[in-house]
């Protein structure tokens, strides 16, 4: 079980992450300020740390410095939009990845999993790959292999396809996709359709891959290739 320490002072973010990470089987611990974060880190020895940079008391960058004195535990820093300079400093100090608020819990779960996998070679293997037919989604590289083509996926396309491939044949509603992928950001849903359209074009390169079906008025569903007859169902 992957042990995650969330150092974050905003309850809304902590609660959303606890739900998303708990649902995905992570062992979640939290700290609401920098000093508690350092203490929990030393006591728990987590596999991954999610670290907000703007904290009461001891600042995120100082927490990161102290964590780095203990070794190479993956740290994903969370910044506000106006903190680019701090992100650069954090990466120089050895942070592994960063996200900017507002972020989606689903995207973050994928990143935490990828960070944990990178740091523990024994648990690597196939766990970061989802494969359906000749479509392969690689979570450690944010890449989609579709037939003989390789596409680096933008984050939101990756998150969308990850959700759909995790539940083939099941409908994902527009509301749930918007909430999970766009999180707090979404205002209008047109960009969901645009992202689906782009994914469909990429999936068309696979001869025996799945296709994304529109369920009118409801959402989207990933349909498996009709391998019984070897028929290709994309148009
Ligand atoms: Ca904060």
Boltz pocket constraint, residues with backbone or C-beta under 6 A from the ligand:
constraints:
  - pocket:
      binder: B
      contacts: [[A, 8], [A, 9], [A, 10], [A, 52], [A, 53], [A, 54], [A, 55]]
      max_distance: 6.0
